[in-house]
Amino acid sequence: MDARTWDVVALGEAMVEFNQTSPNQPQYLQGFGGDTSNAVIAAARAGARCAYLTRIGADSFGHSLLQLWGQEGVSTAGVTTAGASHTGIYFVTHGSEGHEFHYRRADSAASRMTPQWLSGVPTEMIRNAHFLHLSGISLAISAGACDTGFEAMETAREAATLVSFDSNLRLKLWPLARARACTAQAVSMCDVFLPSLEDMLVLTGLSEPNDIIHWGHDHGAATVVLKLGSQGALVSSGGERQHIPARHVTVRDATGAGDCFCGNLLARMAKGDDVFQAARYANAAAALSVQGFGAVSPLPHSDSVFAVL
């Protein structure tokens, strides 16, 4: 890749997390979340040069997020503090069916992103990155954020910045019909599509991994990495397809596992690994992350991942 300032620049909404420590108990551990923020922190811990693009509220939660990114070495030059808006929060509860998200993000600072907001510093950061990463949630939080996400992708394409898109479907945020249409459009504009099996079953009705891979390629993505959870990942690029087996570990909390996978994959690709090598690294990183609690705290550093590999 050509010399650029950033390896991974991500766009979306970061939030403060309250994660239930035990099923059916009223105790919550405060942490941080937001899928693309998790991913860019994961990439930074893997050694990538990273930046985040978002809006936060002028409140204590927004200030704590700025501190977090600073500690993680993620540039906040593209973060705007909006005095009239609040920072989003969410709760994670745990039960027999797995974890469930409960959001308090309506009218948050990030949801008020517009394409005009991108002009200036955010646009220049996108143009000087190897990868722009965003997700279905980046598009779902508001109509303005959706327009901003597509504008960012168009800016990246014009600058030969590679676009990475994680499906991350949250039907609490938008109707299924809109999610399907916007996901298809985003895939047509991305270079690396990172769906999950669960998302694609809902978005397309497809349940066979190879059919989902074909769907991604048919809609325009040159590289498709299908996250299969406990079954690992199926990677397809350049006419080659490989299954990356899962690592069997004791799962404590899988809240940020997919984000961890995405961030580590992009970090390794930015460093020159092919997507198959990068997926093996990301798979190991995600296996480490589910053994901890919360979305950010258990994200591993590169030395831990290489020790596992």
C-alpha positions as CSV (number, residue, x, y, z in Angstrom):
1,M,0.0,0.0,0.0
2,D,1.1,3.6,-0.5
3,A,2.4,5.7,2.4
4,R,-0.5,7.2,4.3
5,T,-0.9,8.8,7.7
6,W,-3.4,6.3,9.1
7,D,-3.9,2.5,8.9
8,V,-7.5,2.5,10.0
9,V,-10.0,5.4,10.3
10,A,-13.4,4.4,11.7
11,L,-16.7,6.3,11.6
12,G,-19.7,5.7,13.9
13,E,-21.0,6.2,17.4
14,A,-19.1,5.5,20.6
15,M,-21.1,4.9,23.8
16,V,-20.7,4.4,27.5
17,E,-21.6,0.8,28.4
18,F,-23.3,-0.6,31.5
19,N,-22.8,-4.4,31.3
20,Q,-24.7,-6.7,33.6
21,T,-22.2,-8.7,35.7
22,S,-24.6,-11.7,36.4
23,P,-27.8,-12.8,34.8
24,N,-30.9,-11.5,36.5
25,Q,-28.9,-9.4,38.9
26,P,-29.0,-5.5,39.2
27,Q,-25.3,-5.0,39.2
28,Y,-23.7,-3.4,36.1
29,L,-20.0,-2.7,35.2
30,Q,-19.4,0.6,33.5
31,G,-17.2,0.4,30.4
32,F,-17.2,1.6,26.8
33,G,-18.7,0.4,23.6
34,G,-19.9,1.3,20.1
35,D,-18.9,-1.2,17.5
36,T,-16.6,0.9,15.3
37,S,-15.0,2.5,18.4
38,N,-14.3,-1.0,19.7
39,A,-12.9,-2.0,16.3
40,V,-10.5,0.9,16.1
41,I,-9.3,0.4,19.6
42,A,-8.7,-3.3,18.8
43,A,-6.7,-2.2,15.7
44,A,-4.7,0.2,17.8
45,R,-3.8,-2.5,20.3
46,A,-2.7,-4.6,17.3
47,G,-0.2,-1.9,16.4
48,A,-2.1,0.0,13.8
49,R,-2.1,3.8,13.4
50,C,-5.8,4.7,14.1
51,A,-8.2,7.6,14.2
52,Y,-11.9,7.9,15.1
53,L,-14.5,10.1,13.5
54,T,-17.6,10.9,15.5
55,R,-19.5,13.5,17.6
56,I,-19.8,13.3,21.4
57,G,-21.7,15.3,24.0
58,A,-20.2,17.9,26.2
59,D,-20.8,15.7,29.2
60,S,-18.8,13.5,31.5
61,F,-19.4,10.5,29.3
62,G,-18.0,12.3,26.3
63,H,-15.0,13.4,28.3
64,S,-14.4,9.8,29.4
65,L,-14.5,8.6,25.8
66,L,-11.9,11.2,24.8
67,Q,-9.7,10.0,27.7
68,L,-10.2,6.4,26.5
69,W,-9.1,7.1,23.0
70,G,-6.1,9.1,24.2
71,Q,-5.0,6.3,26.4
72,E,-5.3,3.8,23.5
73,G,-3.4,6.0,21.0
74,V,-6.4,6.6,18.8
75,S,-6.4,10.1,17.3
76,T,-9.4,12.3,18.2
77,A,-8.6,15.0,15.7
78,G,-11.8,14.0,13.9
79,V,-14.0,14.0,17.0
80,T,-16.4,16.9,17.6
81,T,-17.8,17.8,21.0
82,A,-21.4,19.1,20.6
83,G,-22.5,21.2,23.6
84,A,-26.2,20.9,22.8
85,S,-26.3,17.0,22.6
86,H,-25.6,14.1,24.8
87,T,-23.3,11.1,24.5
88,G,-25.2,7.8,24.0
89,I,-25.3,5.0,26.5
90,Y,-26.4,1.4,26.4
91,F,-27.0,-1.5,28.7
92,V,-26.1,-5.2,28.2
93,T,-28.1,-7.9,29.9
94,H,-27.3,-11.6,30.0
95,G,-29.6,-14.6,30.0
96,S,-30.1,-18.1,28.7
97,E,-30.5,-16.8,25.1
98,G,-27.2,-14.8,25.3
99,H,-26.6,-11.1,25.6
100,E,-29.1,-8.4,24.7
101,F,-28.6,-4.7,24.1
102,H,-30.8,-1.8,25.4
103,Y,-30.0,1.6,24.0
104,R,-30.4,5.2,25.2
105,R,-29.1,7.0,22.2
106,A,-32.0,8.9,20.6
107,D,-30.9,12.4,19.5
108,S,-27.3,11.7,20.7
109,A,-24.5,13.8,19.4
110,A,-23.4,11.1,17.0
111,S,-26.9,10.7,15.6
112,R,-26.7,14.3,14.5
113,M,-23.9,13.8,12.1
114,T,-24.4,15.2,8.6
115,P,-22.4,15.0,5.4
116,Q,-21.5,18.7,5.9
117,W,-19.9,17.8,9.2
118,L,-17.4,15.6,7.4
119,S,-15.9,18.4,5.4
120,G,-12.5,19.5,6.7
121,V,-10.5,17.3,9.1
122,P,-12.7,14.1,8.9
123,T,-12.5,14.2,5.1
124,E,-8.7,14.7,5.1
125,M,-8.3,11.8,7.5
126,I,-10.3,9.5,5.3
127,R,-8.3,10.5,2.3
128,N,-5.1,9.7,4.2
129,A,-6.0,6.2,5.5
130,H,-5.5,2.7,4.2
131,F,-8.9,1.7,5.5
132,L,-12.2,3.4,6.3
133,H,-14.2,1.2,8.6
134,L,-17.9,1.6,9.3
135,S,-20.9,-0.6,10.0
136,G,-24.7,-1.1,9.8
137,I,-25.0,0.7,13.1
138,S,-23.0,3.7,11.7
139,L,-25.8,4.0,9.1
140,A,-28.8,3.1,11.3
141,I,-28.6,5.6,14.1
142,S,-30.3,8.4,12.0
143,A,-31.0,9.4,8.5
144,G,-28.3,12.1,8.8
145,A,-25.7,9.5,10.0
146,C,-26.7,7.2,7.1
147,D,-26.1,10.0,4.6
148,T,-22.8,10.8,6.3
149,G,-21.7,7.2,6.1
150,F,-22.3,7.0,2.4
151,E,-20.6,10.3,1.8
152,A,-17.6,9.0,3.8
153,M,-17.5,5.9,1.6
154,E,-17.7,7.9,-1.6
155,T,-14.8,10.1,-0.3
156,A,-12.8,7.0,0.4
157,R,-13.4,5.5,-3.0
158,E,-12.3,8.8,-4.7
159,A,-9.1,8.7,-2.7
160,A,-8.4,5.0,-3.2
161,T,-8.9,4.4,0.5
162,L,-10.2,0.8,1.0
163,V,-13.7,0.6,2.6
164,S,-14.5,-2.0,5.2
165,F,-18.1,-2.6,6.2
166,D,-19.4,-4.7,9.1
167,S,-23.1,-5.7,8.7
168,N,-23.9,-5.3,12.4
169,L,-27.6,-5.5,12.2
170,R,-29.7,-3.8,15.0
171,L,-33.4,-3.9,14.2
172,K,-34.1,-1.8,17.3
173,L,-32.5,1.1,15.3
174,W,-34.2,0.8,11.9
175,P,-36.8,-1.1,9.9
176,L,-35.7,-4.3,8.2
177,A,-36.6,-3.1,4.7
178,R,-34.4,0.0,5.2
179,A,-31.6,-2.1,6.7
180,R,-31.7,-4.5,3.7
181,A,-31.6,-1.6,1.2
182,C,-28.8,0.3,2.9
183,T,-26.7,-2.8,3.5
184,A,-26.9,-3.8,-0.1
185,Q,-25.8,-0.2,-1.1
186,A,-23.0,-0.2,1.4
187,V,-21.7,-3.6,0.2
188,S,-21.7,-2.3,-3.4
189,M,-19.3,0.5,-2.2
190,C,-17.0,-1.5,0.0
191,D,-13.8,-3.5,-0.6
192,V,-14.0,-5.8,2.5
193,F,-17.4,-7.0,3.6
194,L,-17.5,-8.4,7.2
195,P,-21.0,-9.9,7.8
196,S,-22.1,-12.3,10.5
197,L,-24.1,-15.5,9.8
198,E,-26.9,-14.3,12.1
199,D,-27.1,-10.9,10.3
200,M,-27.2,-12.4,6.9
201,L,-29.9,-14.9,7.7
202,V,-32.2,-11.9,8.6
203,L,-31.0,-9.6,5.8
204,T,-31.0,-12.1,2.9
205,G,-32.8,-15.2,4.1
206,L,-29.6,-17.2,3.3
207,S,-28.3,-19.7,5.8
208,E,-25.6,-21.5,3.8
209,P,-22.2,-19.8,4.3
210,N,-21.1,-20.3,0.7
211,D,-24.3,-18.7,-0.6
212,I,-23.7,-15.7,1.7
213,I,-20.2,-15.4,0.3
214,H,-21.6,-15.4,-3.2
215,W,-24.2,-12.7,-2.2
216,G,-21.4,-10.5,-1.0
217,H,-19.3,-10.8,-4.1
218,D,-22.4,-10.4,-6.4
219,H,-23.2,-7.1,-4.6
220,G,-19.7,-5.8,-5.3
221,A,-17.4,-6.7,-2.4
222,A,-14.0,-8.0,-3.6
223,T,-13.3,-9.6,-0.3
224,V,-15.9,-11.2,2.0
225,V,-15.1,-12.5,5.5
226,L,-18.1,-14.2,7.0
227,K,-18.0,-14.4,10.8
228,L,-19.3,-17.8,12.0
229,G,-19.0,-17.3,15.8
230,S,-18.1,-20.7,17.4
231,Q,-17.4,-22.1,13.9
232,G,-14.7,-19.6,13.1
233,A,-14.8,-17.6,9.8
234,L,-15.1,-18.2,6.1
235,V,-12.8,-16.0,4.0
236,S,-13.1,-15.4,0.2
237,S,-10.9,-13.2,-1.9
238,G,-9.3,-13.3,-5.3
239,G,-11.0,-16.6,-6.3
240,E,-9.7,-18.4,-3.2
241,R,-11.8,-19.5,-0.2
242,Q,-10.6,-20.7,3.2
243,H,-12.3,-21.7,6.4
244,I,-10.5,-20.4,9.5
245,P,-11.4,-22.8,12.4
246,A,-12.6,-21.4,15.7
247,R,-10.4,-21.6,18.8
248,H,-12.3,-23.4,21.6
249,V,-12.2,-21.3,24.7
250,T,-14.5,-20.6,27.7
251,V,-16.7,-17.7,26.7
252,R,-17.3,-15.2,29.5
253,D,-18.7,-12.3,27.4
254,A,-18.9,-12.1,23.6
255,T,-20.2,-8.5,23.5
256,G,-17.3,-7.1,21.4
257,A,-15.9,-10.2,19.8
258,G,-17.0,-9.3,16.3
259,D,-15.6,-5.8,16.6
260,C,-12.4,-7.3,17.9
261,F,-12.2,-9.5,14.9
262,C,-12.8,-6.7,12.4
263,G,-10.2,-4.3,14.0
264,N,-7.5,-6.9,14.2
265,L,-8.2,-8.1,10.6
266,L,-7.8,-4.5,9.2
267,A,-4.7,-3.8,11.3
268,R,-2.9,-6.9,10.0
269,M,-4.0,-6.2,6.4
270,A,-2.7,-2.6,6.7
271,K,0.6,-4.1,7.8
272,G,0.8,-6.2,4.7
273,D,-0.7,-9.5,5.6
274,D,-3.1,-11.1,3.0
275,V,-6.7,-11.4,4.2
276,F,-6.2,-15.1,5.0
277,Q,-3.2,-14.5,7.3
278,A,-5.0,-11.5,8.8
279,A,-8.1,-13.6,9.5
280,R,-6.1,-16.2,11.4
281,Y,-4.7,-13.4,13.6
282,A,-8.1,-11.8,14.1
283,N,-9.6,-15.2,15.0
284,A,-7.1,-15.7,17.7
285,A,-7.6,-12.1,19.0
286,A,-11.4,-12.6,19.1
287,A,-10.9,-15.9,21.1
288,L,-8.9,-14.0,23.7
289,S,-11.4,-11.2,23.9
290,V,-14.4,-13.4,24.8
291,Q,-12.6,-14.6,27.9
292,G,-12.9,-11.1,29.5
293,F,-15.8,-8.9,30.5
294,G,-17.0,-5.9,28.5
295,A,-16.5,-4.7,25.0
296,V,-13.1,-2.9,25.4
297,S,-11.2,-4.1,28.4
298,P,-10.5,-7.6,27.1
299,L,-9.4,-6.5,23.6
300,P,-5.9,-8.1,23.4
301,H,-2.6,-6.5,22.5
302,S,-0.5,-7.9,19.8
303,D,2.0,-9.7,22.1
304,S,-0.8,-11.7,23.6
305,V,-2.2,-12.7,20.2
306,F,1.2,-13.7,18.8
307,A,1.8,-15.8,22.0
308,V,-1.4,-17.7,21.2
309,L,-0.5,-18.1,17.5
